[in-house]
Amino acid sequence: MKSNIIEELKNRKLLKQITNENKLLDSQKNNNAVYCGFDPTADSLHVGHLIQILNLKRFSNNGFKSIALIGGATAMIGDPSFKSQERVLLELSVVNNNIISIKKQLKNLLPNVEILNNADWLNKLSLIDFLRDIGKHFNLANLLSKENISSRIEKGLSITEFSYTMLQAYDFFYLYKNHDCNVQIGGSDQWGNITSGTDYISSIYGNLNSKACGVTMNLLTKKDGVKFGKTESGTVWLDKNKTSEYELYQFFLNQDDEDCEILLNYLTTLEVDEIQNIMEVHKKEPFKRIAQKKLAQEVTSFVHGDEGYKKALKISDALFSGDLKNLNKEYLLSLIKTFDIIKVESDLKVLDFLISAKIITSKREGRELINDNALSINFENKFIEDNSIIDKRYFTVDRFILVKKGKKKYYVVELTN
């Protein structure tokens, strides 16, 4: 059932700026297309992209045709918006490999969305065509006044990056002309690039005749101002080979209480009323982490499917209970990848093995832990005899050995020979 897309975005506290509300509502009424761009600067999307991915889904659910535009050409340039320094230029082979991966992800996440690549038209433009037919529509003073450009002028901005906003503007024009696309959406840091597009289209068709509209959404940031999706260990990716289902689930399970409502609104398709009910129940018994569990379930299921969520939940429950015996090989390998792998030589006696792995600091400590049944290897309740040799007989899965110290402290050790 269609709802007013502006009210939908406002109710979720997503909407930041819009160039023209009437044009947006007319586009919704006429089932025009909306697009959002994704530059393939890495071989996977990350959780920061989820806001716009979910927004494309929201627009689709409310009558728009949605387009995900992969920036195969613009990724070769690099968007300077609010970056402290110039991006490192990527090789074409790297960009092409990234395109393959990201296109696959977008197809899985948004099966009903059309996926295009701006290299299909931008790569056909000659420099003279670009300067003569496109560049003449951009006023230098207007471009320099845009915050995404002006913020970089004093720090240095090359012509290469300066041209990015014009290329993105041309993308909007091309989609407007050829794909019935009247609306571009993006994060609030894209306002300058998006309005360059609406201005360019107006200069071609006239302001009264142009139906183009731009919409920006609030960015998700942490308390320190860093974009959401960055952790001490790095970026939280949507590719399970880079961030496992379990790690993604845990990332959202560990969010602060005060952030849950906005995350549920931004990163799920749950109705706003349902989210409010979840938060009311959560606030009565916050120790149960009801909101975090629902958030982790919704996001993990959306990204990795129901099976991915079940896998993450089973691993989480096994770790919480301290019993990993029932995890199969696939689940164990997924879990092992989340640990720092400790490499130790094979054929060491147990206590030497534990010291080498930095699990214990002395043989005395090791003997005490063994006597107290506080050390186990590969899920055995009792540790093996302290004169035993640790070799391939003790592999849990592949070349890895799992050591448990105390109730819930785990170590993963890889034998190196």
Contacts in CASP RR format, 6 or more apart in sequence:
PFRMAT RR
TARGET T0000
AUTHOR 0000-0000-0000
METHOD contacts of the structure
MODEL  1
MKSNIIEELKNRKLLKQITNENKLLDSQKNNNAVYCGFDPTADSLHVGHL
IQILNLKRFSNNGFKSIALIGGATAMIGDPSFKSQERVLLELSVVNNNII
SIKKQLKNLLPNVEILNNADWLNKLSLIDFLRDIGKHFNLANLLSKENIS
SRIEKGLSITEFSYTMLQAYDFFYLYKNHDCNVQIGGSDQWGNITSGTDY
ISSIYGNLNSKACGVTMNLLTKKDGVKFGKTESGTVWLDKNKTSEYELYQ
FFLNQDDEDCEILLNYLTTLEVDEIQNIMEVHKKEPFKRIAQKKLAQEVT
SFVHGDEGYKKALKISDALFSGDLKNLNKEYLLSLIKTFDIIKVESDLKV
LDFLISAKIITSKREGRELINDNALSINFENKFIEDNSIIDKRYFTVDRF
ILVKKGKKKYYVVELTN
2 28 0 8 1.000
2 62 0 8 1.000
2 63 0 8 1.000
3 62 0 8 1.000
4 25 0 8 1.000
4 28 0 8 1.000
5 24 0 8 1.000
5 25 0 8 1.000
5 28 0 8 1.000
5 58 0 8 1.000
5 59 0 8 1.000
5 62 0 8 1.000
5 64 0 8 1.000
6 15 0 8 1.000
6 18 0 8 1.000
6 21 0 8 1.000
6 24 0 8 1.000
6 25 0 8 1.000
8 58 0 8 1.000
8 62 0 8 1.000
9 15 0 8 1.000
9 55 0 8 1.000
9 58 0 8 1.000
9 215 0 8 1.000
9 217 0 8 1.000
11 272 0 8 1.000
12 265 0 8 1.000
12 266 0 8 1.000
12 272 0 8 1.000
13 218 0 8 1.000
13 262 0 8 1.000
13 265 0 8 1.000
14 51 0 8 1.000
14 55 0 8 1.000
14 217 0 8 1.000
14 218 0 8 1.000
14 265 0 8 1.000
14 266 0 8 1.000
15 215 0 8 1.000
15 217 0 8 1.000
15 218 0 8 1.000
16 187 0 8 1.000
16 188 0 8 1.000
16 191 0 8 1.000
16 216 0 8 1.000
16 217 0 8 1.000
16 218 0 8 1.000
17 188 0 8 1.000
17 191 0 8 1.000
17 215 0 8 1.000
17 216 0 8 1.000
18 24 0 8 1.000
18 213 0 8 1.000
18 214 0 8 1.000
18 215 0 8 1.000
18 216 0 8 1.000
19 194 0 8 1.000
19 195 0 8 1.000
19 198 0 8 1.000
19 212 0 8 1.000
19 213 0 8 1.000
19 214 0 8 1.000
19 215 0 8 1.000
20 213 0 8 1.000
20 214 0 8 1.000
23 182 0 8 1.000
23 211 0 8 1.000
23 212 0 8 1.000
23 213 0 8 1.000
24 183 0 8 1.000
24 213 0 8 1.000
24 214 0 8 1.000
24 215 0 8 1.000
26 211 0 8 1.000
27 34 0 8 1.000
27 64 0 8 1.000
27 182 0 8 1.000
27 183 0 8 1.000
27 211 0 8 1.000
27 213 0 8 1.000
28 62 0 8 1.000
28 63 0 8 1.000
28 64 0 8 1.000
31 63 0 8 1.000
31 64 0 8 1.000
31 65 0 8 1.000
32 64 0 8 1.000
32 65 0 8 1.000
32 180 0 8 1.000
32 181 0 8 1.000
32 182 0 8 1.000
32 183 0 8 1.000
32 211 0 8 1.000
33 64 0 8 1.000
33 65 0 8 1.000
33 66 0 8 1.000
33 67 0 8 1.000
33 114 0 8 1.000
33 175 0 8 1.000
33 179 0 8 1.000
33 180 0 8 1.000
33 181 0 8 1.000
33 182 0 8 1.000
33 183 0 8 1.000
34 56 0 8 1.000
34 59 0 8 1.000
34 64 0 8 1.000
34 65 0 8 1.000
34 66 0 8 1.000
34 67 0 8 1.000
34 181 0 8 1.000
34 182 0 8 1.000
34 183 0 8 1.000
34 184 0 8 1.000
34 185 0 8 1.000
35 66 0 8 1.000
35 67 0 8 1.000
35 68 0 8 1.000
35 69 0 8 1.000
35 172 0 8 1.000
35 175 0 8 1.000
35 179 0 8 1.000
35 181 0 8 1.000
35 183 0 8 1.000
35 184 0 8 1.000
35 185 0 8 1.000
36 52 0 8 1.000
36 55 0 8 1.000
36 56 0 8 1.000
36 67 0 8 1.000
36 68 0 8 1.000
36 69 0 8 1.000
36 184 0 8 1.000
36 185 0 8 1.000
36 186 0 8 1.000
37 52 0 8 1.000
37 68 0 8 1.000
37 69 0 8 1.000
37 70 0 8 1.000
37 71 0 8 1.000
37 171 0 8 1.000
37 186 0 8 1.000
38 45 0 8 1.000
38 49 0 8 1.000
38 52 0 8 1.000
38 68 0 8 1.000
38 69 0 8 1.000
38 70 0 8 1.000
38 71 0 8 1.000
38 102 0 8 1.000
38 106 0 8 1.000
39 70 0 8 1.000
39 71 0 8 1.000
39 72 0 8 1.000
39 74 0 8 1.000
39 75 0 8 1.000
39 78 0 8 1.000
39 79 0 8 1.000
40 70 0 8 1.000
40 71 0 8 1.000
40 72 0 8 1.000
40 75 0 8 1.000
40 95 0 8 1.000
40 98 0 8 1.000
40 99 0 8 1.000
40 101 0 8 1.000
40 102 0 8 1.000
41 75 0 8 1.000
41 78 0 8 1.000
41 87 0 8 1.000
41 90 0 8 1.000
41 98 0 8 1.000
42 98 0 8 1.000
43 97 0 8 1.000
43 98 0 8 1.000
43 101 0 8 1.000
43 102 0 8 1.000
43 239 0 8 1.000
44 101 0 8 1.000
44 102 0 8 1.000
44 105 0 8 1.000
44 237 0 8 1.000
44 238 0 8 1.000
44 239 0 8 1.000
44 242 0 8 1.000
45 53 0 8 1.000
45 102 0 8 1.000
45 105 0 8 1.000
45 106 0 8 1.000
45 237 0 8 1.000
45 238 0 8 1.000
45 239 0 8 1.000
46 229 0 8 1.000
46 235 0 8 1.000
46 236 0 8 1.000
46 237 0 8 1.000
46 238 0 8 1.000
47 228 0 8 1.000
47 229 0 8 1.000
47 236 0 8 1.000
47 237 0 8 1.000
47 238 0 8 1.000
47 248 0 8 1.000
47 251 0 8 1.000
47 267 0 8 1.000
47 299 0 8 1.000
48 220 0 8 1.000
48 227 0 8 1.000
48 228 0 8 1.000
48 229 0 8 1.000
49 238 0 8 1.000
50 238 0 8 1.000
50 266 0 8 1.000
50 267 0 8 1.000
50 299 0 8 1.000
50 302 0 8 1.000
50 303 0 8 1.000
51 187 0 8 1.000
51 217 0 8 1.000
51 219 0 8 1.000
51 220 0 8 1.000
51 266 0 8 1.000
51 267 0 8 1.000
52 185 0 8 1.000
52 186 0 8 1.000
52 187 0 8 1.000
52 217 0 8 1.000
53 68 0 8 1.000
53 106 0 8 1.000
53 109 0 8 1.000
53 110 0 8 1.000
54 266 0 8 1.000
54 267 0 8 1.000
54 268 0 8 1.000
54 269 0 8 1.000
54 302 0 8 1.000
55 185 0 8 1.000
55 186 0 8 1.000
55 217 0 8 1.000
56 66 0 8 1.000
56 68 0 8 1.000
56 110 0 8 1.000
56 113 0 8 1.000
56 185 0 8 1.000
57 66 0 8 1.000
57 110 0 8 1.000
57 113 0 8 1.000
57 269 0 8 1.000
58 269 0 8 1.000
59 66 0 8 1.000
59 183 0 8 1.000
59 185 0 8 1.000
60 66 0 8 1.000
60 110 0 8 1.000
60 112 0 8 1.000
60 113 0 8 1.000
61 269 0 8 1.000
64 183 0 8 1.000
65 114 0 8 1.000
65 180 0 8 1.000
65 181 0 8 1.000
66 110 0 8 1.000
66 112 0 8 1.000
66 113 0 8 1.000
66 114 0 8 1.000
67 113 0 8 1.000
67 114 0 8 1.000
67 115 0 8 1.000
67 116 0 8 1.000
67 175 0 8 1.000
67 179 0 8 1.000
67 181 0 8 1.000
68 106 0 8 1.000
68 110 0 8 1.000
68 113 0 8 1.000
68 114 0 8 1.000
68 115 0 8 1.000
68 116 0 8 1.000
69 115 0 8 1.000
69 116 0 8 1.000
69 117 0 8 1.000
69 118 0 8 1.000
69 171 0 8 1.000
69 175 0 8 1.000
70 99 0 8 1.000
70 102 0 8 1.000
70 103 0 8 1.000
70 106 0 8 1.000
70 115 0 8 1.000
70 116 0 8 1.000
70 117 0 8 1.000
70 118 0 8 1.000
71 99 0 8 1.000
71 117 0 8 1.000
71 118 0 8 1.000
71 119 0 8 1.000
72 95 0 8 1.000
72 99 0 8 1.000
72 117 0 8 1.000
72 118 0 8 1.000
72 119 0 8 1.000
73 117 0 8 1.000
73 118 0 8 1.000
73 119 0 8 1.000
73 122 0 8 1.000
73 123 0 8 1.000
73 167 0 8 1.000
74 118 0 8 1.000
74 122 0 8 1.000
74 164 0 8 1.000
74 167 0 8 1.000
74 168 0 8 1.000
74 171 0 8 1.000
75 90 0 8 1.000
75 95 0 8 1.000
75 98 0 8 1.000
76 89 0 8 1.000
76 90 0 8 1.000
76 92 0 8 1.000
76 95 0 8 1.000
77 89 0 8 1.000
77 160 0 8 1.000
77 161 0 8 1.000
77 163 0 8 1.000
77 164 0 8 1.000
77 167 0 8 1.000
78 87 0 8 1.000
78 89 0 8 1.000
78 160 0 8 1.000
78 161 0 8 1.000
78 164 0 8 1.000
79 87 0 8 1.000
79 161 0 8 1.000
79 164 0 8 1.000
79 168 0 8 1.000
79 193 0 8 1.000
80 86 0 8 1.000
80 87 0 8 1.000
80 148 0 8 1.000
80 149 0 8 1.000
80 152 0 8 1.000
80 157 0 8 1.000
80 161 0 8 1.000
80 162 0 8 1.000
80 164 0 8 1.000
81 148 0 8 1.000
81 189 0 8 1.000
81 190 0 8 1.000
81 192 0 8 1.000
81 193 0 8 1.000
82 147 0 8 1.000
82 148 0 8 1.000
82 151 0 8 1.000
82 189 0 8 1.000
83 152 0 8 1.000
84 155 0 8 1.000
85 155 0 8 1.000
86 156 0 8 1.000
86 157 0 8 1.000
86 158 0 8 1.000
86 161 0 8 1.000
87 161 0 8 1.000
89 160 0 8 1.000
90 98 0 8 1.000
99 117 0 8 1.000
101 239 0 8 1.000
103 115 0 8 1.000
103 117 0 8 1.000
105 238 0 8 1.000
105 239 0 8 1.000
106 113 0 8 1.000
106 115 0 8 1.000
107 115 0 8 1.000
109 238 0 8 1.000
109 302 0 8 1.000
109 303 0 8 1.000
114 179 0 8 1.000
116 175 0 8 1.000
116 179 0 8 1.000
118 167 0 8 1.000
118 171 0 8 1.000
118 174 0 8 1.000
121 174 0 8 1.000
122 167 0 8 1.000
122 170 0 8 1.000
122 171 0 8 1.000
125 134 0 8 1.000
125 170 0 8 1.000
130 166 0 8 1.000
134 166 0 8 1.000
134 170 0 8 1.000
134 200 0 8 1.000
135 166 0 8 1.000
137 200 0 8 1.000
137 203 0 8 1.000
137 204 0 8 1.000
138 166 0 8 1.000
138 169 0 8 1.000
138 196 0 8 1.000
138 200 0 8 1.000
142 199 0 8 1.000
143 149 0 8 1.000
143 162 0 8 1.000
143 165 0 8 1.000
143 166 0 8 1.000
143 196 0 8 1.000
144 150 0 8 1.000
144 153 0 8 1.000
146 165 0 8 1.000
146 192 0 8 1.000
146 195 0 8 1.000
146 196 0 8 1.000
147 191 0 8 1.000
147 192 0 8 1.000
148 165 0 8 1.000
148 189 0 8 1.000
148 190 0 8 1.000
148 191 0 8 1.000
148 192 0 8 1.000
148 193 0 8 1.000
149 157 0 8 1.000
149 162 0 8 1.000
149 165 0 8 1.000
149 192 0 8 1.000
152 161 0 8 1.000
164 193 0 8 1.000
165 192 0 8 1.000
165 193 0 8 1.000
165 196 0 8 1.000
166 196 0 8 1.000
166 200 0 8 1.000
168 193 0 8 1.000
168 194 0 8 1.000
168 196 0 8 1.000
168 197 0 8 1.000
169 193 0 8 1.000
169 196 0 8 1.000
169 197 0 8 1.000
169 199 0 8 1.000
169 200 0 8 1.000
170 200 0 8 1.000
172 181 0 8 1.000
172 184 0 8 1.000
172 194 0 8 1.000
172 197 0 8 1.000
172 198 0 8 1.000
172 200 0 8 1.000
172 201 0 8 1.000
172 212 0 8 1.000
173 197 0 8 1.000
173 200 0 8 1.000
173 201 0 8 1.000
173 204 0 8 1.000
175 181 0 8 1.000
176 182 0 8 1.000
176 201 0 8 1.000
176 211 0 8 1.000
176 212 0 8 1.000
182 211 0 8 1.000
182 212 0 8 1.000
182 213 0 8 1.000
183 212 0 8 1.000
183 213 0 8 1.000
183 214 0 8 1.000
183 215 0 8 1.000
184 194 0 8 1.000
184 197 0 8 1.000
184 198 0 8 1.000
184 212 0 8 1.000
184 213 0 8 1.000
184 214 0 8 1.000
184 215 0 8 1.000
185 214 0 8 1.000
185 215 0 8 1.000
185 216 0 8 1.000
185 217 0 8 1.000
186 194 0 8 1.000
186 215 0 8 1.000
186 216 0 8 1.000
186 217 0 8 1.000
187 216 0 8 1.000
187 217 0 8 1.000
187 218 0 8 1.000
187 219 0 8 1.000
188 216 0 8 1.000
188 217 0 8 1.000
188 218 0 8 1.000
188 219 0 8 1.000
189 219 0 8 1.000
190 216 0 8 1.000
191 216 0 8 1.000
194 214 0 8 1.000
194 215 0 8 1.000
194 216 0 8 1.000
195 214 0 8 1.000
197 212 0 8 1.000
198 210 0 8 1.000
198 212 0 8 1.000
198 213 0 8 1.000
198 214 0 8 1.000
201 210 0 8 1.000
201 212 0 8 1.000
202 210 0 8 1.000
202 212 0 8 1.000
204 210 0 8 1.000
219 227 0 8 1.000
219 228 0 8 1.000
220 227 0 8 1.000
220 228 0 8 1.000
220 229 0 8 1.000
220 262 0 8 1.000
220 263 0 8 1.000
220 266 0 8 1.000
221 227 0 8 1.000
221 228 0 8 1.000
222 228 0 8 1.000
222 230 0 8 1.000
229 235 0 8 1.000
229 236 0 8 1.000
229 251 0 8 1.000
230 236 0 8 1.000
231 251 0 8 1.000
235 243 0 8 1.000
236 243 0 8 1.000
236 247 0 8 1.000
236 248 0 8 1.000
236 251 0 8 1.000
237 243 0 8 1.000
238 248 0 8 1.000
238 303 0 8 1.000
240 248 0 8 1.000
240 304 0 8 1.000
240 308 0 8 1.000
243 251 0 8 1.000
244 312 0 8 1.000
244 334 0 8 1.000
244 335 0 8 1.000
244 337 0 8 1.000
244 338 0 8 1.000
245 300 0 8 1.000
245 304 0 8 1.000
245 308 0 8 1.000
245 309 0 8 1.000
245 311 0 8 1.000
245 312 0 8 1.000
245 334 0 8 1.000
246 311 0 8 1.000
246 312 0 8 1.000
246 315 0 8 1.000
246 316 0 8 1.000
246 334 0 8 1.000
246 335 0 8 1.000
246 338 0 8 1.000
247 338 0 8 1.000
248 299 0 8 1.000
248 300 0 8 1.000
248 303 0 8 1.000
248 304 0 8 1.000
248 312 0 8 1.000
249 296 0 8 1.000
249 297 0 8 1.000
249 300 0 8 1.000
249 309 0 8 1.000
249 312 0 8 1.000
249 313 0 8 1.000
249 316 0 8 1.000
250 296 0 8 1.000
250 312 0 8 1.000
250 316 0 8 1.000
251 296 0 8 1.000
252 263 0 8 1.000
252 292 0 8 1.000
252 295 0 8 1.000
252 296 0 8 1.000
252 299 0 8 1.000
252 300 0 8 1.000
253 289 0 8 1.000
253 292 0 8 1.000
253 293 0 8 1.000
253 295 0 8 1.000
253 296 0 8 1.000
253 316 0 8 1.000
254 292 0 8 1.000
255 263 0 8 1.000
255 292 0 8 1.000
255 295 0 8 1.000
257 282 0 8 1.000
257 286 0 8 1.000
257 291 0 8 1.000
257 292 0 8 1.000
260 279 0 8 1.000
260 282 0 8 1.000
260 291 0 8 1.000
260 292 0 8 1.000
260 295 0 8 1.000
261 275 0 8 1.000
261 276 0 8 1.000
261 279 0 8 1.000
261 291 0 8 1.000
263 295 0 8 1.000
264 270 0 8 1.000
264 275 0 8 1.000
264 278 0 8 1.000
264 279 0 8 1.000
264 291 0 8 1.000
264 294 0 8 1.000
264 295 0 8 1.000
264 298 0 8 1.000
265 272 0 8 1.000
265 275 0 8 1.000
267 295 0 8 1.000
267 298 0 8 1.000
267 299 0 8 1.000
268 275 0 8 1.000
268 295 0 8 1.000
268 298 0 8 1.000
268 299 0 8 1.000
268 302 0 8 1.000
269 298 0 8 1.000
269 302 0 8 1.000
270 278 0 8 1.000
270 294 0 8 1.000
270 298 0 8 1.000
278 290 0 8 1.000
278 291 0 8 1.000
278 294 0 8 1.000
279 291 0 8 1.000
281 290 0 8 1.000
282 288 0 8 1.000
282 289 0 8 1.000
282 290 0 8 1.000
282 291 0 8 1.000
296 312 0 8 1.000
297 309 0 8 1.000
297 313 0 8 1.000
300 308 0 8 1.000
300 309 0 8 1.000
300 312 0 8 1.000
301 308 0 8 1.000
301 309 0 8 1.000
304 311 0 8 1.000
304 312 0 8 1.000
311 330 0 8 1.000
311 331 0 8 1.000
311 334 0 8 1.000
314 327 0 8 1.000
314 331 0 8 1.000
315 327 0 8 1.000
315 331 0 8 1.000
315 334 0 8 1.000
315 335 0 8 1.000
318 324 0 8 1.000
318 326 0 8 1.000
318 327 0 8 1.000
319 335 0 8 1.000
319 408 0 8 1.000
319 410 0 8 1.000
320 408 0 8 1.000
322 404 0 8 1.000
322 407 0 8 1.000
322 408 0 8 1.000
323 379 0 8 1.000
324 332 0 8 1.000
324 335 0 8 1.000
324 379 0 8 1.000
324 402 0 8 1.000
324 410 0 8 1.000
325 379 0 8 1.000
327 335 0 8 1.000
329 397 0 8 1.000
332 396 0 8 1.000
332 397 0 8 1.000
332 402 0 8 1.000
333 397 0 8 1.000
333 398 0 8 1.000
336 397 0 8 1.000
336 400 0 8 1.000
336 402 0 8 1.000
336 412 0 8 1.000
339 410 0 8 1.000
339 411 0 8 1.000
339 412 0 8 1.000
340 412 0 8 1.000
341 400 0 8 1.000
341 412 0 8 1.000
341 413 0 8 1.000
341 414 0 8 1.000
342 357 0 8 1.000
342 358 0 8 1.000
342 411 0 8 1.000
342 412 0 8 1.000
342 413 0 8 1.000
342 414 0 8 1.000
343 413 0 8 1.000
343 414 0 8 1.000
343 416 0 8 1.000
344 353 0 8 1.000
344 356 0 8 1.000
344 357 0 8 1.000
344 390 0 8 1.000
344 413 0 8 1.000
344 414 0 8 1.000
344 415 0 8 1.000
344 416 0 8 1.000
345 356 0 8 1.000
345 415 0 8 1.000
345 416 0 8 1.000
345 417 0 8 1.000
346 390 0 8 1.000
346 391 0 8 1.000
346 392 0 8 1.000
346 415 0 8 1.000
346 416 0 8 1.000
346 417 0 8 1.000
347 389 0 8 1.000
347 390 0 8 1.000
347 391 0 8 1.000
347 417 0 8 1.000
348 356 0 8 1.000
348 389 0 8 1.000
348 390 0 8 1.000
349 386 0 8 1.000
349 387 0 8 1.000
349 388 0 8 1.000
349 389 0 8 1.000
349 390 0 8 1.000
350 383 0 8 1.000
350 384 0 8 1.000
350 385 0 8 1.000
350 386 0 8 1.000
350 387 0 8 1.000
350 388 0 8 1.000
350 389 0 8 1.000
350 390 0 8 1.000
351 360 0 8 1.000
351 363 0 8 1.000
351 366 0 8 1.000
351 367 0 8 1.000
351 386 0 8 1.000
353 390 0 8 1.000
353 413 0 8 1.000
354 360 0 8 1.000
354 366 0 8 1.000
354 375 0 8 1.000
354 403 0 8 1.000
355 361 0 8 1.000
355 362 0 8 1.000
355 363 0 8 1.000
357 403 0 8 1.000
357 411 0 8 1.000
357 413 0 8 1.000
359 375 0 8 1.000
359 403 0 8 1.000
359 405 0 8 1.000
359 411 0 8 1.000
360 366 0 8 1.000
360 369 0 8 1.000
366 375 0 8 1.000
366 386 0 8 1.000
367 386 0 8 1.000
369 375 0 8 1.000
369 383 0 8 1.000
369 405 0 8 1.000
369 406 0 8 1.000
370 383 0 8 1.000
370 386 0 8 1.000
373 381 0 8 1.000
373 382 0 8 1.000
373 383 0 8 1.000
374 405 0 8 1.000
374 406 0 8 1.000
375 383 0 8 1.000
375 403 0 8 1.000
375 404 0 8 1.000
375 405 0 8 1.000
375 406 0 8 1.000
376 382 0 8 1.000
376 383 0 8 1.000
376 403 0 8 1.000
376 404 0 8 1.000
377 383 0 8 1.000
377 384 0 8 1.000
377 394 0 8 1.000
377 401 0 8 1.000
377 402 0 8 1.000
377 403 0 8 1.000
377 404 0 8 1.000
378 394 0 8 1.000
378 396 0 8 1.000
378 401 0 8 1.000
378 402 0 8 1.000
379 396 0 8 1.000
379 402 0 8 1.000
379 404 0 8 1.000
384 394 0 8 1.000
390 401 0 8 1.000
390 415 0 8 1.000
391 415 0 8 1.000
392 399 0 8 1.000
392 415 0 8 1.000
394 401 0 8 1.000
395 401 0 8 1.000
395 415 0 8 1.000
396 402 0 8 1.000
399 414 0 8 1.000
399 415 0 8 1.000
400 412 0 8 1.000
400 413 0 8 1.000
400 414 0 8 1.000
401 412 0 8 1.000
401 413 0 8 1.000
401 414 0 8 1.000
401 415 0 8 1.000
402 410 0 8 1.000
402 411 0 8 1.000
402 412 0 8 1.000
402 413 0 8 1.000
403 410 0 8 1.000
403 411 0 8 1.000
403 412 0 8 1.000
403 413 0 8 1.000
404 410 0 8 1.000
404 411 0 8 1.000
405 411 0 8 1.000
END
